[in-house]
Amino acid sequence: MPNIKQQKKRVRIAAEERLENLRYASTVKTFTRRLQAAVSDGDRDRISAEHSELVRQIDKAVAKGALHRNTAARKKAQAAKLVSGS
């Protein structure tokens, strides 16, 4: 444990940022599962809506720094492949 006041603050802030990053990653996973469910059901309207929302959430996570841009590109490509295969 740090003894210096500023280092205590950095530990606290790092923990808060970690939780925020986990929230973004979890949201992306949730929307990915929702897209997979829509594809398995075969509902075209729902597929397009879920895909656009997934891409939006991925872009938001990249903008906040929760996901690396190459990871985001990979996830978007996987989603597009899933949509095109349906």
C-alpha positions as CSV (number, residue, x, y, z in Angstrom):
1,M,0.0,0.0,0.0
2,P,1.2,3.5,-0.8
3,N,2.0,5.9,1.9
4,I,2.1,9.0,-0.2
5,K,-1.2,10.9,-0.6
6,Q,-0.9,11.3,-4.4
7,Q,-0.1,7.6,-4.8
8,K,-3.2,6.7,-2.8
9,K,-5.2,8.8,-5.1
10,R,-3.7,7.2,-8.2
11,V,-4.6,3.7,-6.8
12,R,-8.2,4.8,-6.2
13,I,-8.5,6.4,-9.6
14,A,-6.9,3.4,-11.4
15,A,-9.5,1.2,-9.7
16,E,-12.4,3.4,-10.8
17,E,-11.0,3.5,-14.4
18,R,-10.6,-0.3,-14.4
19,L,-14.3,-0.7,-13.5
20,E,-15.3,1.7,-16.2
21,N,-13.3,-0.2,-18.8
22,L,-14.8,-3.4,-17.6
23,R,-18.3,-1.9,-18.0
24,Y,-17.5,-1.0,-21.7
25,A,-16.1,-4.5,-22.4
26,S,-19.1,-6.2,-20.8
27,T,-21.5,-4.0,-22.8
28,V,-19.7,-5.1,-26.0
29,K,-20.0,-8.7,-25.0
30,T,-23.7,-8.3,-24.2
31,F,-24.5,-6.7,-27.6
32,T,-22.4,-9.4,-29.3
33,R,-24.6,-12.1,-27.6
34,R,-27.7,-10.2,-28.6
35,L,-26.6,-10.1,-32.2
36,Q,-25.8,-13.8,-32.2
37,A,-29.3,-14.5,-30.8
38,A,-30.9,-12.3,-33.5
39,V,-28.9,-14.2,-36.2
40,S,-30.0,-17.6,-34.8
41,D,-33.7,-16.4,-34.9
42,G,-33.3,-15.1,-38.4
43,D,-35.1,-11.8,-37.8
44,R,-33.6,-9.4,-40.4
45,D,-34.8,-6.1,-38.8
46,R,-33.5,-7.2,-35.4
47,I,-30.2,-8.3,-36.9
48,S,-29.6,-4.9,-38.5
49,A,-30.6,-3.0,-35.4
50,E,-28.4,-5.2,-33.1
51,H,-25.5,-4.9,-35.5
52,S,-25.6,-1.1,-35.7
53,E,-25.9,-0.9,-31.9
54,L,-23.0,-3.3,-31.5
55,V,-20.8,-1.2,-33.8
56,R,-21.8,1.9,-32.0
57,Q,-20.9,0.5,-28.6
58,I,-17.5,-0.8,-29.9
59,D,-16.7,2.7,-31.3
60,K,-17.7,4.2,-28.0
61,A,-15.4,1.8,-26.1
62,V,-12.5,2.7,-28.4
63,A,-13.1,6.4,-28.0
64,K,-13.0,6.0,-24.2
65,G,-9.8,3.9,-24.4
66,A,-11.4,0.8,-23.0
67,L,-10.7,-1.2,-26.2
68,H,-7.7,-1.1,-28.5
69,R,-8.6,0.0,-32.1
70,N,-7.3,-3.2,-33.6
71,T,-9.4,-5.3,-31.2
72,A,-12.4,-3.1,-32.1
73,A,-11.7,-3.7,-35.8
74,R,-11.5,-7.4,-35.3
75,K,-14.8,-7.5,-33.3
76,K,-16.6,-5.4,-36.0
77,A,-15.3,-7.7,-38.7
78,Q,-16.5,-10.8,-36.8
79,A,-19.9,-9.2,-36.4
80,A,-20.1,-8.3,-40.1
81,K,-19.2,-11.9,-41.0
82,L,-21.9,-13.2,-38.7
83,V,-24.5,-10.8,-40.2
84,S,-23.5,-11.7,-43.8
85,G,-23.7,-15.4,-43.2
86,S,-27.3,-15.2,-42.0
